[in-house]
Amino acid sequence: MLHQQRLNLQPNRLMVLETFYDKQSVVTEISKFFESKVSGHLQLRGLSQTGKTHLLQGIASKYQGVYCPLQSLLPLGAEGLVGYENPPILCLDDAHVARQSASWVAALQSLISVRSHSHKVTVSSTEELMVDEVTLSNLHQLTLSPLGSLDKQAAVQLRAKYLGLKLDDASAKWLVSRYGENMTQLMKVVTEVDTLSSDAKMTVTAKRLGMLLKQEQLPMPPKAAVAKPDKFDNDQ
């Protein structure tokens, strides 16, 4: 597992369970799973942008697990999984990428089998409606649903609150209208806004967001993703 450090495969400090917008009580179900102290496989299923990676990193942080994004290990070949038999809790992100080769499927099957027999917990994420070639025993599943615009606004405000940044409804709506197609990018922008507003000692409002981001040369979304100018775009 030397590549764990070499590739910097560590949970994001902001990807904790406390910052996950939990409209389905998924965090509660995860807590019940770990409190029951059962071994087995907890699988998070859902389409892209539903929060699987956030939850996996949050689980790794809270329960002292090892976070392992399979996408990052693909260049190493199937032998990249060697050593992951040992952690008591292993969080495998994007398990469906193993389907790209028979050797990866076999390696993942072996890894999960070994861990299952040694009474260790494996948590994985996979995209919904994928057929699993890997046979899973003692499987528990949680399915995540996509977020609507209002849910994304609430998620933005939750992240901002965790950072100590107060965003009103209009500000959250402004950000979602421009960056809401990609939740990862949206949350990065929230973090940048927090940093910039602290540096400039500004009160962040919807009227000032566009000016603040433009002045600091933050990546703006493609024109097609930007809503038409509205009353929030002009600082009065």
N, C-alpha and C positions, 0 to 999 in steps of 0.2 A: 504493500500500500504506500510505497514511497512517492508514487505519483500523486497521491492525495495532497501532499504539500507542494510538490513541484508545479502542479496545475492550479494550485490555490483553490481547491474545491471546498470552500468553507461557506457556511450559511451567511447570508446578508444580515447584518445586525438589525435591520429594520423589518426583516421577514420573520416576525414573531407572531405567536398566536393572538397576542393582544391587539395587533394591528390588522387582523383579518376580519373583513366585514362578513359577519356570519349570519346571513339571512335564513339559513337552513338548519341552524343549531349543529353544524358539523363539528365544531370545536368541542361541544358538549359530548358528542358521540365518541370523539377521539379520546377525550379525557376518561370516559367510562371504559374504553378499551384498555387503556394503560393502567387504570386503577384496578381492573380485574386481574392484572398480572398474569394474563394468559399468554402463551406463546402462539405463534402462528403468523399469518400474513394479512395485513390490512392493506387493501387496495383502494386508492382514490381514482375514480373514473370521471371523466368529463372532457368536454371539448376544450380546445385551446382558449386561453384567457378566462378560465373559470377559477383559478386560484390554487391549482394543484401544487405548483412549485413553491408558492408561499407557504402552504400548509406543511409540506415536507421539510422545508427549512425551519419552520416554527417548531415542528416536532423534534427535529435534531437538536435545536437549541434548548428546548425545555426539558427533554428527557435524556440529554447527553448521548444522542445518537450520532452516527456518521452519515453525512450527506454525500450522496454519490450520483451526480448527473451522468447517466449513461452516454448521452450525446458527446460529452467531453472525453469519454474513454474510448470511443470508437476508433480513433487513429492508432490506439495501442494494440488493437486486436483483442480477441476474446481473452487472452491471458491477462488483460488489464483488470479482470475481476478477481485475480488471485489475491488472497489476503482478506477479502471481504467476508470470509466465513466466520471471522472471529468477533466483530463488534456485537455486543448484546442487542443493540438496536441499529438497524441499517435502513436508511431512507434512499430508495432507488428512484430517481427521477426519470421520466420518459422511458419507461420500460419497453414500450412498443417499438423503440428504435432497434431492439435486438432482432426484430423480424427481418432486418436487412441481410442477414446471413445465417446459414444453418449452424455454423460454429458458435455464433453468439447465442442462438436459441439453446443449444446444447449446454453452453457454459452457464447461462442464466438458470436453466433447469437444474443443473448440478448444484449451483450455489444455493438456490432456494431449498432444494431437497436436504442438503447438508445442514443448513440453518434450522430447518423444520425439525429434523431429528435431534438436534442439540438443544431444542427448546429455546430458540432465540426468536426475536421479533423482527420481521421484515415489513417495511412499509413501502409501497410503490405507487407510482402514478402511471396512468395510461390513458390514451384518448378513447373516448366513448365509441361504442359500436365497432371496436376492433376485436377480431377473433383471436383468442389467446392460444398460441402454440405451446406455451409453457403450462404444464399441469400444476395446479396450486392445491395444496392441502390445507385444511383448517383455515379456509379463506373467509375474511370479513370484507364486505364492500361498502363503500360510500360513494354515491354519485352526486357530482356537483353540477348545478345549473348555471347557465350564463347570467350575467348581470345586466339589467336594464339601465337606462340612463339615470334614473333616480337612485338606483342602488349604487351606481358608480360615483355619483355625487356624495352619497353617504360614506362610501369607502374612502374618497378623497379627504373628507372632513375628519374621518377617524384617523387616517395617517397624519394629517396636519396636527390634530390634537395631540397625538403621541409625540410629535416633534416640538410641541409648544407653540405652534402657529395657529392662529385663529382665522379660519376662512368662513365667511358667511355663505349663504345659499347661492347668491349671485356669483361669487367668486368661484365656487365649486362648479357651478353650471358652466361658467366661461371656460374653465379648464377642460371639463369633460367634452364640451362641444368641439374643442380643437384637438385634444389628445386622447379622447376616449376610445378610439379604435384599438389602441394598444395599451393595455393596463400597465405593462412594465414601463413603457415610456411615460405614461401619465404619472406614475408614482415617482419616477426620477425627476420629473418636472416639479412635483410638489416639494421634493427635497431641495431642489435648486432654489425654488421660490423662498423656502424657509431660510436658506443661507443668504440669499441676496437681500431679503427684507431685513435680516439682522444686521448685515453689513451697512445697509443704507439707512437703518433705523426708520424704516417706513411702516406705515399702517397699510396692510395689503387689502385692497378693495378690487372689485371687478374692473373699476375704471382705470386702475393703475397697472393691472397685471400685464396687459399687452405691451405697455411702454417699458415696464421693468424687464420683461423677457427679451424684448427687442434690443434694448440698450446693452444688455449683458451677453447678447449674441447666443442665446440658447437656441437649440434646434427647433425651428418652427415646423409644424406639420405641412404636408403637401397642400397646395392651394385647394385641391378638390375636397380635402378634409376640413377646411376652415369654413365656418359658418359665415354668412353675409354680415357685414359690419352692422352692429346694433348700438344701442345707447351706452353699452358698457365699453365700447372701444374708444370713446372720446373722454378725455379727462376734463371735467368742467371746473 
